[in-house]
Amino acid sequence: MLEARLEQAGVLKKVVEAIKDLVQDCNFDCNDSGIALQAMDNSHVALVSMSLSHEGFSPYRCDRNIALGINLNSLTKVLRAAQNEDILTLKAADSPDSLNLVFENTERDRSSEYDIKLMDIDQEHLGIPDTDYSATVVLPSAEFQRICRDLSQLSESVTIEASKSSVKFSCSGDIGNGSVNLRQHQDLEKPDQSTSIELVEPVSLTFSLKYLVNFCKASALSPTVKLSLSTDVPLLVEYKMEAGYVRFYLAPKIGD
Amino acid sequence: GRKQQTILSFFKQP
């Protein structure tokens, strides 16, 4: 059986909020190392991979592999009943029909209990190859969100160009064009506000803004986001959590 | 214009 107690329900609330507009139904795969999820959007353009390590729970117990097939809309409805600071306990049997969720406030004088029905989801797991990326950019997640939102007003696509000292986001559409250039800089007082670039070779790639705007719903998970780019491979957008991550992969637009 | 690729052309199916 699964029994996992999360100190802050907000962690799961934010994870679900981050991915629910990209995927509707997905398996939460539970085993002794933690809870993981991998799913593609309907058009197979984007893939989300989420991991919550057992270290993020206390206690955590899962003796065998359990797949929890969950409709994320249903889970969202139930999680709305939890405060971010509530303690959340997840429980499921070995071959479960439902997932049990208990929310307790920090004063421990209120507890709410919900069961949500599970479904059988036939999901193919893709093998994600290890990639040595040409460029890795770390920037404030709020900044990335603003750039994607602003450029999406003008165009469906953005070109991301990483060079040694800066990263440029540019787009062009019917009403005109726009670009945002971020220079590498270190903010010693507020490290989360820094922009850093690790470059093996310069790279320029084009992506759909609709998906990037969607990924940015994960911004609440982390003050920074990491973008990893290589020519003609999917972009990796990673939000790190204290004991896990949410990673989005986005297939590029190729050719002209 | 540019053609949108899918994830399936990069990541291996089981």
Interface residues (C-beta under 8 A of the other chain):
Chain A: M40 S43 H44 V45 A46 L47 E124 H125 L126 G127 I128 P129 S157 T206 S208 V233 P234 Y249 A251 P252 K253 I254 G255 D256
Chain B: G1 R2 K3 Q4 Q5 T6 I7 L8 S9 F10 F11 K12 Q13 P14
